[in-house]
Amino acid sequence: MNSEKNLIVKHFGLRGIALFEAIKGLGGLIVGIWLLSLLHKDMETVAMHLLHFLHKVLHLSPDGHIARSIMRGAARVTHGNLLVVAGLAFLYVTIRFVEAAGLWLEKEWAEWFALVSGAMYMPYEIYELAHHPTLIKWGILASNALIVLYMVWILRSSHKNKKHVVESAPPKTAQPQEGD
């Protein structure tokens, strides 16, 4: 019965993480398309519209440090680096969707990929928390840590099950050869 519960937990857990990864991929797709839509636009005008939006929604000061950084960044954007960043966004999308599909299909390689990719982000997340802690950063670290711990549990459980199957298999007997 315990093994049955583990299979159900594994099935729904992997599906949940797969959906989470697909949503991240969808977000990356939206960003990539948005970046491509900026190719033939005046970036300083785009930055001004973004600052106006951020001022209305987040009450961001138009004269503050963030606003100045956005304007300086917009002045440095070129056609070439916009294409590079859009290309990186589409690479991210591909990775997230492949991972999501592998997890949905309960492939072991996807479980390992989810573990490694989740663990790779954690040092940066901890660094960011140490310098500028926010609830959002805590939430990101907590959700990532839960996914990493879950993947460790899944992979460890899978390894134990494989080991148990090998140990409980009947020993191979020598087969008679032709001519014996």
MDTraj code that builds the backbone (N, CA, C; nanometers):
import mdtraj as md
import numpy as np

residues = "MET ASN SER GLU LYS ASN LEU ILE VAL LYS HIS PHE GLY LEU ARG GLY ILE ALA LEU PHE GLU ALA ILE LYS GLY LEU GLY GLY LEU ILE VAL GLY ILE TRP LEU LEU SER LEU LEU HIS LYS ASP MET GLU THR VAL ALA MET HIS LEU LEU HIS PHE LEU HIS LYS VAL LEU HIS LEU SER PRO ASP GLY HIS ILE ALA ARG SER ILE MET ARG GLY ALA ALA ARG VAL THR HIS GLY ASN LEU LEU VAL VAL ALA GLY LEU ALA PHE LEU TYR VAL THR ILE ARG PHE VAL GLU ALA ALA GLY LEU TRP LEU GLU LYS GLU TRP ALA GLU TRP PHE ALA LEU VAL SER GLY ALA MET TYR MET PRO TYR GLU ILE TYR GLU LEU ALA HIS HIS PRO THR LEU ILE LYS TRP GLY ILE LEU ALA SER ASN ALA LEU ILE VAL LEU TYR MET VAL TRP ILE LEU ARG SER SER HIS LYS ASN LYS LYS HIS VAL VAL GLU SER ALA PRO PRO LYS THR ALA GLN PRO GLN GLU GLY ASP".split()
xyz = np.array([
    [0.0825, -0.1207, 0.0000],
    [0.0000, 0.0000, 0.0000],
    [0.0865, 0.1265, 0.0000],
    [0.1963, 0.1264, 0.0784],
    [0.2846, 0.2414, 0.0844],
    [0.3444, 0.2720, -0.0524],
    [0.3798, 0.1672, -0.1256],
    [0.4342, 0.1837, -0.2596],
    [0.3317, 0.2477, -0.3528],
    [0.2046, 0.2091, -0.3350],
    [0.0962, 0.2661, -0.4157],
    [0.0808, 0.4154, -0.3878],
    [0.0873, 0.4538, -0.2611],
    [0.0767, 0.5954, -0.2242],
    [0.1933, 0.6736, -0.2835],
    [0.3147, 0.6148, -0.2771],
    [0.4317, 0.6825, -0.3339],
    [0.4146, 0.7053, -0.4831],
    [0.3576, 0.6079, -0.5544],
    [0.3354, 0.6248, -0.6982],
    [0.2364, 0.7370, -0.7265],
    [0.1331, 0.7478, -0.6453],
    [0.0334, 0.8548, -0.6637],
    [0.0967, 0.9903, -0.6330],
    [0.1725, 0.9968, -0.5234],
    [0.2404, 1.1227, -0.4870],
    [0.3388, 1.1616, -0.5966],
    [0.4132, 1.0634, -0.6477],
    [0.5096, 1.0912, -0.7549],
    [0.4371, 1.1423, -0.8786],
    [0.3289, 1.0748, -0.9170],
    [0.2552, 1.1116, -1.0381],
    [0.2043, 1.2559, -1.0298],
    [0.1329, 1.2874, -0.9237],
    [0.0745, 1.4210, -0.9131],
    [0.1797, 1.5278, -0.8839],
    [0.2832, 1.4923, -0.8085],
    [0.3909, 1.5874, -0.7823],
    [0.4645, 1.6251, -0.9090],
    [0.4993, 1.5244, -0.9894],
    [0.5696, 1.5529, -1.1151],
    [0.4806, 1.6314, -1.2104],
    [0.3533, 1.6007, -1.2134],
    [0.2622, 1.6763, -1.3003],
    [0.2519, 1.8219, -1.2552],
    [0.2480, 1.8431, -1.1249],
    [0.2428, 1.9805, -1.0733],
    [0.3671, 2.0596, -1.1091],
    [0.4835, 1.9976, -1.0920],
    [0.6086, 2.0649, -1.1272],
    [0.6155, 2.0870, -1.2778],
    [0.5660, 1.9900, -1.3553],
    [0.5639, 2.0059, -1.5017],
    [0.4794, 2.1273, -1.5413],
    [0.3650, 2.1433, -1.4786],
    [0.2808, 2.2602, -1.5083],
    [0.3515, 2.3895, -1.4679],
    [0.4172, 2.3881, -1.3538],
    [0.4925, 2.5044, -1.3080],
    [0.6012, 2.5421, -1.4090],
    [0.6749, 2.4426, -1.4573],
    [0.7803, 2.4673, -1.5565],
    [0.7212, 2.5165, -1.6886],
    [0.6073, 2.4617, -1.7275],
    [0.5425, 2.5065, -1.8514],
    [0.4963, 2.6519, -1.8387],
    [0.4480, 2.6895, -1.7208],
    [0.4059, 2.8292, -1.6984],
    [0.5270, 2.9216, -1.7060],
    [0.6406, 2.8791, -1.6494],
    [0.7629, 2.9593, -1.6613],
    [0.8037, 2.9709, -1.8083],
    [0.7902, 2.8618, -1.8828],
    [0.8210, 2.8650, -2.0256],
    [0.7286, 2.9590, -2.1005],
    [0.6016, 2.9583, -2.0642],
    [0.5053, 3.0489, -2.1272],
    [0.5410, 3.1941, -2.0978],
    [0.5840, 3.2213, -1.9755],
    [0.6296, 3.3568, -1.9412],
    [0.7494, 3.3979, -2.0251],
    [0.8429, 3.3047, -2.0416],
    [0.9595, 3.3320, -2.1265],
    [0.9203, 3.3552, -2.2712],
    [0.8199, 3.2819, -2.3190],
    [0.7712, 3.2995, -2.4558],
    [0.7119, 3.4393, -2.4746],
    [0.6363, 3.4835, -2.3771],
    [0.5776, 3.6178, -2.3836],
    [0.6882, 3.7234, -2.3869],
    [0.7892, 3.7063, -2.3029],
    [0.9016, 3.8009, -2.3003],
    [0.9749, 3.8003, -2.4342],
    [1.0011, 3.6812, -2.4882],
    [1.0708, 3.6704, -2.6163],
    [0.9951, 3.7385, -2.7293],
    [0.8646, 3.7159, -2.7341],
    [0.7820, 3.7801, -2.8380],
    [0.7807, 3.9312, -2.8174],
    [0.7694, 3.9747, -2.6924],
    [0.7706, 4.1188, -2.6639],
    [0.9024, 4.1809, -2.7083],
    [1.0138, 4.1118, -2.6803],
    [1.1443, 4.1639, -2.7221],
    [1.1532, 4.1757, -2.8738],
    [1.1025, 4.0766, -2.9452],
    [1.1034, 4.0851, -3.0920],
    [1.0156, 4.1992, -3.1421],
    [0.9082, 4.2269, -3.0701],
    [0.8195, 4.3367, -3.1119],
    [0.8861, 4.4736, -3.0955],
    [0.9942, 4.4787, -3.0185],
    [1.0643, 4.6055, -2.9949],
    [1.1718, 4.6345, -3.0991],
    [1.1939, 4.5426, -3.1921],
    [1.3064, 4.5545, -3.2853],
    [1.3119, 4.6874, -3.3610],
    [1.2007, 4.7394, -3.4037],
    [1.2030, 4.8604, -3.4867],
    [1.1366, 4.9784, -3.4158],
    [1.1521, 4.9809, -3.2837],
    [1.0932, 5.0897, -3.2063],
    [1.2033, 5.1711, -3.1399],
    [1.1701, 5.2949, -3.1086],
    [1.2619, 5.3818, -3.0358],
    [1.2621, 5.3382, -2.8890],
    [1.3753, 5.2884, -2.8424],
    [1.3825, 5.2297, -2.7087],
    [1.3629, 5.3325, -2.5973],
    [1.4012, 5.4564, -2.6220],
    [1.3803, 5.5577, -2.5187],
    [1.2317, 5.5868, -2.4998],
    [1.1554, 5.5826, -2.6082],
    [1.0101, 5.6001, -2.5980],
    [0.9484, 5.4809, -2.5256],
    [0.9944, 5.3603, -2.5577],
    [0.9455, 5.2397, -2.4900],
    [0.9764, 5.2496, -2.3406],
    [1.0972, 5.2940, -2.3069],
    [1.1362, 5.3075, -2.1663],
    [1.0485, 5.4094, -2.0947],
    [1.0157, 5.5182, -2.1621],
    [0.9279, 5.6198, -2.1013],
    [0.7892, 5.5617, -2.0725],
    [0.7359, 5.4843, -2.1669],
    [0.6057, 5.4189, -2.1452],
    [0.6132, 5.3194, -2.0290],
    [0.7241, 5.2441, -2.0217],
    [0.7424, 5.1489, -1.9124],
    [0.7487, 5.2225, -1.7790],
    [0.8219, 5.3320, -1.7739],
    [0.8310, 5.4095, -1.6498],
    [0.6964, 5.4683, -1.6088],
    [0.6199, 5.5131, -1.7061],
    [0.4861, 5.5659, -1.6773],
    [0.3989, 5.4551, -1.6170],
    [0.4064, 5.3356, -1.6752],
    [0.3299, 5.2211, -1.6253],
    [0.3749, 5.1862, -1.4822],
    [0.5060, 5.1788, -1.4604],
    [0.5576, 5.1450, -1.3281],
    [0.5217, 5.2511, -1.2245],
    [0.5161, 5.3760, -1.2673],
    [0.4769, 5.4839, -1.1765],
    [0.3309, 5.4667, -1.1339],
    [0.2439, 5.4333, -1.2310],
    [0.1009, 5.4150, -1.1992],
    [0.0777, 5.2912, -1.1128],
    [0.1405, 5.1811, -1.1486],
    [0.1127, 5.0545, -1.0806],
    [0.1892, 5.0416, -0.9490],
    [0.3185, 5.0716, -0.9505],
    [0.4031, 5.0506, -0.8330],
    [0.4426, 5.1796, -0.7623],
    [0.3928, 5.2915, -0.8121],
    [0.4261, 5.4231, -0.7564],
    [0.5774, 5.4465, -0.7565],
    [0.6424, 5.3984, -0.8634],
    [0.7862, 5.4147, -0.8801],
    [0.8155, 5.5599, -0.9156],
    [0.9115, 5.6168, -0.8464],
    [0.9479, 5.7556, -0.8707],
    [1.0120, 5.7697, -1.0083],
    [0.9618, 5.8639, -1.0924],
    [1.0218, 5.8841, -1.2240],
    [1.1619, 5.9445, -1.2162],
    [1.2004, 5.9946, -1.1007],
    [1.3326, 6.0551, -1.0837],
    [1.4273, 5.9659, -1.0032],
    [1.3818, 5.8469, -0.9671],
    [1.4606, 5.7598, -0.8804],
    [1.5696, 5.6823, -0.9537],
    [1.6426, 5.6040, -0.8755],
    [1.7551, 5.5242, -0.9255],
    [1.7097, 5.4237, -1.0321],
    [1.5995, 5.3546, -1.0071],
    [1.5512, 5.2538, -1.1021],
    [1.5137, 5.3190, -1.2346],
    [1.4456, 5.4335, -1.2277],
    [1.4051, 5.5033, -1.3497],
    [1.5276, 5.5465, -1.4310],
    [1.6285, 5.5993, -1.3629],
    [1.7511, 5.6400, -1.4340],
    [1.8210, 5.5193, -1.4962],
    [1.8225, 5.4061, -1.4241],
    [1.8849, 5.2843, -1.4768],
    [1.8117, 5.2342, -1.6010],
    [1.6804, 5.2407, -1.5989],
    [1.6019, 5.1977, -1.7158],
    [1.6319, 5.2875, -1.8356],
    [1.6396, 5.4172, -1.8138],
    [1.6672, 5.5093, -1.9242],
    [1.8093, 5.4893, -1.9792],
    [1.9083, 5.4689, -1.8900],
    [2.0451, 5.4421, -1.9363],
    [2.0505, 5.3116, -2.0156],
    [1.9811, 5.2105, -1.9658],
    [1.9776, 5.0817, -2.0357],
    [1.9133, 5.0930, -2.1726],
    [1.8051, 5.1689, -2.1816],
    [1.7356, 5.1863, -2.3099],
    [1.8253, 5.2537, -2.4124],
    [1.9105, 5.3442, -2.3662],
    [1.9998, 5.4145, -2.4585],
    [2.1064, 5.3208, -2.5151],
    [2.1353, 5.2115, -2.4453],
    [2.2390, 5.1175, -2.4898],
    [2.1849, 5.0006, -2.5724],
    [2.0542, 4.9884, -2.5851],
    [1.9968, 4.8753, -2.6585],
    [2.0199, 4.8942, -2.8083],
    [2.0712, 4.7879, -2.8709],
    [2.0895, 4.7885, -3.0164],
    [2.0062, 4.6763, -3.0767],
    [1.9932, 4.6802, -3.2067],
    [1.9211, 4.5758, -3.2792],
    [1.9846, 4.4394, -3.2500],
    [2.1162, 4.4346, -3.2510],
    [2.1884, 4.3092, -3.2305],
    [2.1711, 4.2519, -3.0911],
    [2.1886, 4.3369, -2.9874],
    [2.1758, 4.2793, -2.8537],
    [2.0307, 4.2481, -2.8177],
    [1.9366, 4.3148, -2.8810],
    [1.7953, 4.2807, -2.8623],
    [1.7668, 4.1412, -2.9200],
    [1.8266, 4.1125, -3.0362],
    [1.8112, 3.9795, -3.0966],
    [1.8772, 3.8718, -3.0100],
    [1.9928, 3.9024, -2.9527],
    [2.0614, 3.8057, -2.8669],
    [1.9758, 3.7742, -2.7437],
    [1.9237, 3.8772, -2.6797],
    [1.8425, 3.8551, -2.5594],
    [1.7132, 3.7810, -2.5948],
    [1.6522, 3.8138, -2.7071],
    [1.5323, 3.7416, -2.7503],
    [1.5667, 3.5951, -2.7783],
    [1.6812, 3.5713, -2.8405],
    [1.7259, 3.4338, -2.8658],
    [1.7468, 3.3568, -2.7369],
    [1.8056, 3.4226, -2.6365],
    [1.8236, 3.3585, -2.5060],
    [1.6892, 3.3297, -2.4397],
    [1.5941, 3.4197, -2.4580],
    [1.4600, 3.3955, -2.4031],
    [1.3975, 3.2725, -2.4680],
    [1.4139, 3.2575, -2.5994],
    [1.3564, 3.1413, -2.6681],
    [1.4308, 3.0130, -2.6318],
    [1.5595, 3.0216, -2.6043],
    [1.6335, 2.9047, -2.5556],
    [1.5798, 2.8626, -2.4188],
    [1.5560, 2.9602, -2.3322],
    [1.4972, 2.9343, -2.2003],
    [1.3613, 2.8665, -2.2158],
    [1.2796, 2.9175, -2.3089],
    [1.1471, 2.8596, -2.3343],
    [1.1603, 2.7125, -2.3745],
    [1.2526, 2.6847, -2.4650],
    [1.2724, 2.5472, -2.5114],
    [1.3111, 2.4565, -2.3954],
    [1.4035, 2.5018, -2.3126],
    [1.4483, 2.4218, -2.1983],
    [1.3330, 2.3962, -2.1019],
    [1.2554, 2.4983, -2.0703],
    [1.1426, 2.4825, -1.9764],
    [1.0373, 2.3874, -2.0329],
    [1.0049, 2.4003, -2.1627],
    [0.9022, 2.3135, -2.2216],
    [0.9499, 2.1692, -2.2332],
    [1.0773, 2.1479, -2.2662],
    [1.1314, 2.0112, -2.2727],
    [1.1292, 1.9488, -2.1327],
    [1.1718, 2.0262, -2.0328],
    [1.1683, 1.9766, -1.8957],
    [1.0253, 1.9449, -1.8530],
    [0.9323, 2.0332, -1.8842],
    [0.7923, 2.0109, -1.8473],
    [0.7378, 1.8844, -1.9125],
    [0.7674, 1.8647, -2.0399],
    [0.7202, 1.7448, -2.1094],
    [0.7810, 1.6194, -2.0480],
    [0.9103, 1.6221, -2.0183],
    [0.9756, 1.5068, -1.9572],
    [0.9190, 1.4743, -1.8201],
    [0.8921, 1.5768, -1.7399],
    [0.8326, 1.5535, -1.6081],
    [0.6904, 1.5017, -1.6203],
    [0.6146, 1.5570, -1.7142],
    [0.4768, 1.5126, -1.7356],
    [0.4731, 1.3632, -1.7712],
    [0.5723, 1.3224, -1.8509],
    [0.5804, 1.1818, -1.8938],
    [0.6581, 1.0952, -1.7934],
    [0.6975, 1.1560, -1.6816],
    [0.7673, 1.0880, -1.5725],
    [0.8968, 1.0212, -1.6181],
    [0.9742, 1.0935, -1.6958],
    [1.1036, 1.0444, -1.7437],
    [1.2106, 1.0732, -1.6381],
    [1.2958, 0.9763, -1.6130],
    [1.3984, 0.9931, -1.5107],
    [1.4974, 1.1040, -1.5470],
    [1.5314, 1.1181, -1.6755],
    [1.6244, 1.2240, -1.7149],
    [1.5686, 1.3611, -1.6787],
    [1.4361, 1.3771, -1.6884],
    [1.3732, 1.5060, -1.6550],
    [1.3774, 1.5303, -1.5042],
    [1.3657, 1.4232, -1.4276],
    [1.3758, 1.4366, -1.2822],
    [1.5160, 1.4839, -1.2439],
    [1.6185, 1.4251, -1.3050],
    [1.7555, 1.4684, -1.2803],
    [1.7759, 1.6119, -1.3282],
    [1.7209, 1.6439, -1.4435],
    [1.7345, 1.7796, -1.4976],
    [1.6696, 1.8813, -1.4045],
    [1.5512, 1.8496, -1.3538],
    [1.4815, 1.9403, -1.2617],
    [1.5620, 1.9591, -1.1337],
    [1.6212, 1.8518, -1.0836],
    [1.7031, 1.8607, -0.9633],
    [1.8243, 1.9506, -0.9864],
    [1.8975, 1.9257, -1.0942],
    [2.0196, 2.0024, -1.1219],
    [1.9869, 2.1485, -1.1530],
    [1.8880, 2.1708, -1.2381],
    [1.8576, 2.3098, -1.2753],
    [1.8033, 2.3884, -1.1562],
    [1.7234, 2.3242, -1.0722],
    [1.6736, 2.3929, -0.9527],
    [1.7848, 2.4234, -0.8546],
    [1.8761, 2.3279, -0.8359],
    [1.9864, 2.3473, -0.7418],
    [2.0839, 2.4546, -0.7911],
    [2.0974, 2.4671, -0.9236],
    [2.1890, 2.5682, -0.9790],
    [2.1472, 2.7105, -0.9426],
    [2.0182, 2.7369, -0.9355],
    [1.9698, 2.8720, -0.9065],
    [1.9858, 2.9094, -0.7589],
    [1.9927, 2.8103, -0.6720],
    [1.9851, 2.8381, -0.5284],
    [2.0988, 2.9263, -0.4749],
    [2.2245, 2.9079, -0.5147],
    [2.3271, 2.9999, -0.4622],
    [2.2985, 3.1463, -0.4979],
    [2.2540, 3.1708, -0.6196],
    [2.2204, 3.3074, -0.6600],
    [2.1018, 3.3603, -0.5782],
    [2.0007, 3.2758, -0.5580],
    [1.8835, 3.3177, -0.4809],
    [1.9225, 3.3518, -0.3374],
    [2.0111, 3.2722, -0.2794],
    [2.0581, 3.2985, -0.1427],
    [2.1395, 3.4281, -0.1389],
    [2.2245, 3.4480, -0.2387],
    [2.3030, 3.5711, -0.2480],
    [2.2100, 3.6928, -0.2546],
    [2.1091, 3.6854, -0.3399],
    [2.0147, 3.7969, -0.3533],
    [1.9401, 3.8222, -0.2227],
    [1.9011, 3.7150, -0.1552],
    [1.8321, 3.7303, -0.0265],
    [1.9221, 3.7957, 0.0777],
    [2.0490, 3.7602, 0.0765],
    [2.1422, 3.8169, 0.1739],
    [2.1610, 3.9665, 0.1521],
    [2.1511, 4.0113, 0.0268],
    [2.1743, 4.1524, -0.0032],
    [2.0466, 4.2368, -0.0011],
    [1.9374, 4.1828, -0.0495],
    [1.8112, 4.2579, -0.0552],
    [1.6940, 4.1630, -0.0298],
    [1.6705, 4.1265, 0.0960],
    [1.5621, 4.0317, 0.1235],
    [1.4240, 4.0933, 0.0987],
    [1.3416, 4.0195, 0.0265],
    [1.2021, 4.0582, 0.0051],
    [1.1166, 3.9319, 0.0174],
    [0.9886, 3.9510, 0.0358],
    [0.8981, 3.8360, 0.0440],
    [0.8979, 3.7564, -0.0864],
    [0.9069, 3.8248, -0.1980],
    [0.9080, 3.7562, -0.3276],
    [1.0319, 3.6673, -0.3385],
    [1.1475, 3.7196, -0.2987],
    [1.2712, 3.6406, -0.3051],
    [1.2644, 3.5211, -0.2099],
    [1.2065, 3.5409, -0.0920],
    [1.1881, 3.4287, 0.0002],
    [1.0961, 3.3238, -0.0616],
    [0.9899, 3.3691, -0.1266],
    [0.8965, 3.2763, -0.1910],
    [0.9612, 3.1974, -0.3036],
    [1.0442, 3.2664, -0.3823],
    [1.1141, 3.1991, -0.4927],
    [1.2093, 3.0935, -0.4371],
    [1.2869, 3.1309, -0.3352],
    [1.3803, 3.0353, -0.2760],
    [1.3055, 2.9177, -0.2132],
    [1.1984, 2.9451, -0.1420],
    [1.1229, 2.8379, -0.0766],
    [1.0636, 2.7413, -0.1789],
    [1.0025, 2.7947, -0.2851],
    [0.9430, 2.7056, -0.3855],
    [1.0508, 2.6260, -0.4577],
    [1.1634, 2.6882, -0.4869],
    [1.2734, 2.6176, -0.5527],
    [1.3300, 2.5099, -0.4607],
    [1.3465, 2.5415, -0.3326],
    [1.3985, 2.4433, -0.2366],
    [1.3032, 2.3246, -0.2243],
    [1.1739, 2.3518, -0.2217],
    [1.0764, 2.2422, -0.2140],
    [1.0845, 2.1519, -0.3364],
    [1.0999, 2.2116, -0.4528],
    [1.1108, 2.1317, -0.5756],
    [1.2384, 2.0479, -0.5724],
    [1.3497, 2.1083, -0.5316],
    [1.4767, 2.0348, -0.5256],
    [1.4657, 1.9198, -0.4252],
    [1.4128, 1.9463, -0.3063],
    [1.3981, 1.8403, -0.2064],
    [1.3039, 1.7300, -0.2557],
    [1.1970, 1.7679, -0.3219],
    [1.1027, 1.6697, -0.3771],
    [1.1720, 1.5824, -0.4814],
    [1.2525, 1.6451, -0.5683],
    [1.3223, 1.5678, -0.6713],
    [1.4247, 1.4735, -0.6079],
    [1.4921, 1.5171, -0.5023],
    [1.5851, 1.4286, -0.4307],
    [1.5085, 1.3085, -0.3759],
    [1.3934, 1.3338, -0.3150],
    [1.3118, 1.2254, -0.2589],
    [1.2665, 1.1285, -0.3680],
    [1.2196, 1.1822, -0.4814],
    [1.1731, 1.0981, -0.5922],
    [1.2884, 1.0126, -0.6454],
    [1.4016, 1.0731, -0.6714],
    [1.5147, 1.0002, -0.7282],
    [1.5710, 0.8970, -0.6297],
    [1.5751, 0.9323, -0.5040],
    [1.6231, 0.8374, -0.4017],
    [1.5271, 0.7189, -0.3900],
    [1.3992, 0.7477, -0.3888],
    [1.2989, 0.6415, -0.3821],
    [1.3083, 0.5501, -0.5042],
    [1.3258, 0.6092, -0.6206],
    [1.3387, 0.5321, -0.7438],
    [1.4625, 0.4435, -0.7397],
    [1.5731, 0.4971, -0.6881],
    [1.6970, 0.4200, -0.6771],
    [1.6779, 0.3013, -0.5825],
    [1.6119, 0.3256, -0.4683],
    [1.5866, 0.2175, -0.3725],
    [1.5002, 0.1087, -0.4353],
    [1.3976, 0.1493, -0.5108],
    [1.3092, 0.0509, -0.5747],
    [1.3853, -0.0329, -0.6770],
    [1.4716, 0.0309, -0.7552],
    [1.5505, -0.0436, -0.8540],
    [1.6446, -0.1413, -0.7849],
    [1.7076, -0.0969, -0.6768],
    [1.8001, -0.1809, -0.6022],
    [1.7260, -0.3001, -0.5430],
    [1.6061, -0.2765, -0.4891],
    [1.5256, -0.3834, -0.4302],
    [1.4859, -0.4858, -0.5362],
    [1.4504, -0.4410, -0.6554],
    [1.4120, -0.5319, -0.7643],
    [1.5308, -0.6186, -0.8041],
    [1.6487, -0.5580, -0.8142],
    [1.7684, -0.6336, -0.8527],
    [1.8029, -0.7366, -0.7451],
    [1.7949, -0.6969, -0.6175],
    [1.8293, -0.7877, -0.5087],
    [1.7295, -0.9023, -0.4937],
    [1.6023, -0.8779, -0.5262],
    [1.5017, -0.9821, -0.5090],
    [1.4820, -1.0672, -0.6342],
    [1.5523, -1.0350, -0.7406],
    [1.5409, -1.1147, -0.8627],
    [1.6076, -1.2498, -0.8410],
    [1.5485, -1.3550, -0.8966],
    [1.6107, -1.4869, -0.8806],
    [1.7454, -1.4892, -0.9510],
    [1.8412, -1.5637, -0.8943],
    [1.9736, -1.5687, -0.9574],
    [1.9651, -1.6350, -1.0942],
    [2.0476, -1.5862, -1.1827],
    [2.0497, -1.6438, -1.3167],
    [2.1199, -1.7785, -1.3108],
    [2.0613, -1.8754, -1.3771],
    [2.1238, -2.0074, -1.3837],
    [2.1914, -2.0207, -1.5177],
    [2.2922, -2.0993, -1.5187],
    [2.3663, -2.1200, -1.6441],
    [2.2780, -2.1944, -1.7422],
    [2.2701, -2.1421, -1.8591],
    [2.1923, -2.2059, -1.9647],
    [2.2808, -2.3078, -2.0370],
    [2.2234, -2.4233, -2.0702],
    [2.3042, -2.5208, -2.1440],
    [2.3418, -2.4647, -2.2801],
    [2.4648, -2.4882, -2.3186],
    [2.5172, -2.4428, -2.4465],
    [2.4865, -2.5476, -2.5523],
    [2.4826, -2.5052, -2.6768],
    [2.4666, -2.6029, -2.7846],
    [2.5891, -2.6919, -2.7853],
    [2.5716, -2.8124, -2.8013],
    [2.6830, -2.9050, -2.8056],
    [2.7143, -2.9651, -2.6690],
    [2.6436, -2.9211, -2.5619],
    [2.6654, -2.9823, -2.4301],
    [2.5919, -3.1111, -2.4195],
])
top = md.Topology()
chain = top.add_chain()
for i, resn in enumerate(residues, 1):
    res = top.add_residue(resn, chain, resSeq=i)
    for name in ("N", "CA", "C"):
        top.add_atom(name, md.element.get_by_symbol(name[0]), res)
traj = md.Trajectory(xyz[None], top)
